[in-house]
Amino acid sequence: MKFKIGDKVKFIDEIGGGIVTGIVDSKLVKVKTDDGFEMPVLSIDLIPDHRALPAMDNSPQIISNSEVVAEPEKEPDFISPINPWRKVEEEEGVYLGFEPHEQQWLLTGDVDVVLANNTPYELLYSLFLNREQTEGIDFSSIPAESKIVIETISREELEDWKSGYIQVLFHADNPKKVFLPVHSAIDIKSARFFKEGSYKDNTIFNGKAIIINIASLGAIPCVTASNSELKDDSYVTESKATSTKKKQLVDKYRSGSGEALVDLHIGELLDNILGLSSKDMLDIQVDTFNKILSNAIENEYNKVTFIHGVGNGVLKSTIINELKNYEGLKNSMASIAKFGVGAIDITINYSD
């Protein structure tokens, strides 16, 4: 349910209530309680306090033609500070986010499409999507260090958001730098929307989200106000929106574009194996295998080669058995010329 600033509300699971004093986003509002404290509360945990509504007067009313009927109060735009409660760790820039309403079940329910302006400048944007033809979807402005919910969409509509463009201008009354306009292409693989691992923890949005880096402020060309080149109005910087991600576990083993090579020999995984039983060592090897393979899938690697050695074949058999827990994988013996018979290739297939 949507609330407006000034609405009187009651808590569903607790005694008491208060008044809505701010809209954080489509799911979160600020409530000033009856004892004077202000705190963020999920909208689903609130209900309207109908005791606050005036009693209905059933007596006849005389309406004058001269009376002016007040227009209904406009719903507020879903613009809110990026993160008023903690430090934002992501670099300064512009981010497009797909944030599920159901954070416990990331692949179900509606999704908020959010544009975040993590810069000290006011931002003007124009958004286009490539559907049957290119369509202008939205244009507006976002205050510094704020975000806006552009649209709330269903799972079936996610496909419509995989391709498009965002154009951005930065403004400040007294800028230290004048940035060139940004034209950024959006190109998201459809499969990402339907993989739980695509939704990452972050400090920009309220929950896990697919986060697309539209533009990093430090990478945008700029000119100073005293530079004569400012007179040329033809400057445009083009970029491709990219996924934001911290250094991933699988990247340590990267051997080429979309490929990784992992040596599962226990001596490569641990510096000291004193006191470990054979079962302990096997458990560590299998745990490493699963963590790296899962991380490779999350980060859209195409192939991971695991060196398991020859030995008595226990590790190889265990790995092949573990593969039953995954979908869309194929395994084959790795290059004998490179690894002998002691390695396995795992090929990862993604359906668009």
N, C-alpha and C positions, 0 to 999 in steps of 0.2 A: 504494500500500500504506500502511496506517495503522501508525504506530509509537507506542509508549508510552514515557513517561519511564522511563529505566533500561534500555531495549533496547540491546543491543550491535549495532552496525552497521558495514558496510564501504562504502567509496566505490566506485561502479561504474567511474568513469573515472580514478581516481587510486589510488595505493598508500596503504594505511592505512585507519583507521576511528576509531571512538570510541564514546561512550555518548550516547544521547539525553537531554538535560537539560531540554528544554522544548518545548512544542507552540505554535508561533506561530499557525498556522491549518491548514486541511485539506491544504495543499500544502507547508508550510514548517515545519521543526523546527530546534531548536538542538542542535548536536552538540559535545561536548567531546572533542577529538581526543586521541590517545595521548600527544602531547607537551604537553597541558595547555591548549591554546587552545580557546575556545568560539566557534562561528560558525554563522550560519544556513545551512541546506542544504535544497534541494528534496527532497521525499520520493522523487521518481522517480529521483534520483541516488544512492539508497541501497539496500542489500540487507541482510537480517539476517545477522549473523555467527554461523553455526551452530557455529563452533568454541567459542563461549562457552557452548553448551548442555552440560549434564552428559551423560556417556556413558550409554546405556541399559543398565540392569542386568537381564539376562534370568533371573536366579535367582528361584526361587519366593519370594513375599512373604506374610508372615502379616499379615492385616488384623484389627485388633481392633475390635469393635463400639463401643468407647469412643472411637475416634479421631474427631476432628472434621475434616470435610473443609472445607478453606478455600474460600471463595467466590472465583470468578474475579475478577481485578482489573477494576474498572469502567473503561470507556473514558473518558478525560477529555473534558469539554465543550470545544468549540472556542472558547475565550475567549482572547483575546490582546491585548497592548497595541496601540493604533492604529498608531503609527509610532515605534518606539524609536530609529530611525537618522537621522531628519531632522525638521525643524520642520514641524508641520502648518499649512498655509496656509489651510484652510477655516475659516470662523467657527465659534465654539462652538455646538453644537447636536446634534441627533439625525439620523442619515442612514441610509437604506436603500439598499443597493447590490446590483447584479447583476453579479458578477465572473466572466467566463469562465475556465475552466481553461486553455484554449489561447489564450495571449495573442498568438501569431503569426497565429492564424486565429480571429478574434473571433466569427465566426458559426457555429462548429462546436464540438462537445463539450459537456460538462456545465458548469453555471453554479452558483456558490455564491451563495446569498441571505444577505447579511450585514447585521446591524444594528449600527451604530457609535454609541457614546456619547462624543462629543467634548465632554465637559463635566467639571468637577471634582466632580460629584455622582454617587452611585450611582443607577442607573436601574432601575425596575421597569416591565416592559412587558407588554402583552397584544395579540396579533395576530389579526385576523380577515380572512378572504377571502370575497368574494362569488362563489360558484360557482352550483350549482343553487339553493342557499340559503346563508345566511351561516354560515360554519364557523369555530370557534375553532381556530387552527392551533398557536399556541405562547404560552406565558407564562413569564417567568423574570426574572432580574435581571442587570445588566451592571455591573461595577465602573467607576469613573471612568476616562475616557480609554482605554476598551477597546472591543473589538468581539466579536461572537459570530456564528459561522456557524449560521444557523437551520436551513438545509437545503441539500443539494446536489441540483439538479434537472436533468432532461434538457431539451433544446430544446423537445420536444413539451409539456412542462409549463409553459413560460413563460406561455402564455395564461391559466393559472389564477391568475397573480399580478398581473393588470392592474388589479384592483379589490378594495378592501378598506378596513380601518381599523386604525390603531394607537393604543392608549391608553398614556400614559406618565405615571409619577410620578417625581419627583426626591427623593432623600433624602441627608442628611448629618447626622452626629452633632451638629455645632455649625454650623448653616447661617447665613450672613450674610443670606441671603434665603430665603423660603419660596415656592416657585413653585406656581402653580395647576396642576391636572392638565391634560394635553393630550389632546385627541381629534382625530386627524388622518385625513382621508380619503385613500386611495390611488387615483389614477385615471391609468393609463398607457395611451397609445395602443399597440395591439398592434404596429403597424408599427415602433415604436422598437426593439423587441427584435431586429429583423431588419435593421437598418441599422448598418453598421460605424461610421459617424460618431456614433452615439448613445453609444458607449463612450469615455469621456473619461479623459485623464490626471488624476491627483489625488494628494493626499498622505495620504489616509485609508486607502485599500485598497492591496494589494500590486501591483495592476496596473490596467489600464484597466477602467472599469466604468460602467454606467448608475447615476447617483447621484441619489437622490430626497431632498430636504430635508424631513424630517418636521417639524422645529421648530427655529427659531433661538433660542438661549437668551436673547438680548437682546430678543426680541420677545414673550417669554412674560410675562404679568402676574404680579406677585408681591405679597406683603404681608410686613411685618416682624413679628417675633414679638411686638412690643409693640402692634400694631394690633388694635383690638377687632374689626375685621372678620374676623379669623382665626377667630372663634367660629362664623361662618356657613360651614357645610360644603357649600354649594351651588355653589361656584365651579368652573366648568369653562371652559377656553379651547378654542375650536374653530378648526381651520385646515385648509387643503388642502395636502397634500404637493406640493412643486414641484421641478422639476429644478434642479440647481445648475449654473451655468455662468458663466464669466468673460465680460467684455464681448466680444462677437463682432464679426468684421469686418463682417458684413452689417448689424449694428445701427446702424452709422454712417450708413447710407443708408435707414434705416427711414422710410417715408412714411405709414404707417397700420398698423392691426392686421394682422399677417401679410403686409405688403407692403413693398417697397423700390423706390427709384428711383435708378438709377445712370447718371451721365453719363460716357460713355466717350471724350469728346473729350480728346485728349492734353493740352490745356492745363488740363483739370480734374484730370488725374492727376499731372502733373509741373509743377514750378515753372520748370524750365529744360530745354529740349529741344535746346540747342546741341550739335552734334556727332552727333546721332542721325540715322540714315538712315530712310527711309520704312519699311523692313522692321523696324528696331529699334522704331519707334513702334507698328507693327502688332502685333509680338510682345508688347509691354507691354500694349496694349489687350486682346488675346486672353487673356493670362495673368490680367489683372484680372477679366475676364469669368468665367473658369473658377473662380477662387478665390472670388468673391462668390457665384456660382450654387451651387457646392458647399457653401459655408457656409450659404446660405439653405436648402438641402435638409436639412442636418444639424440646423438649428434650426427646421424645420417651418414655414417661410414658405409662403404660398400663391401669391404672385405677385411677380415681379421685373420691373420695366420698365427696359430698357437703351436709353439714348439713343445712337445710333450716328452720327447726322448723315446728310446726303444724300451729298455728295461723289461719288465714282465707284462706290460700292456695294461696295468690297472688304471693308470691315469687316463689313457686314451679311451678305455671302455667307459670310465666314469663320465668323461666329457661328452661322449656320444649319447649317453643316457640323459645327461643334463639338457641336451639340445631338444628333448621332447617337451620341455617347458616353454619353448619359444615357437613363434609362428613366423613363416616367411623366410626361413633359413635353409640353406643347402650346405652340405659338407662334402669335402673331397680330400684326397691325399694331396698335400702340398708338393711343390716341385722336388722330385727326388734328386735332381742335380744340385739343388741348393741345400736341402735339409735331409737327404737320405730318406728313410722311411719313418722319421721321428717327428713329423709335423702334420697339421691338419689345417685346411683352408675353410673358413666359415664365410659364405657369401650371403649378404643381407639384401633381400628384395623388398622394395617399397612399392605399394600400389598407390597410384595417383587418385 
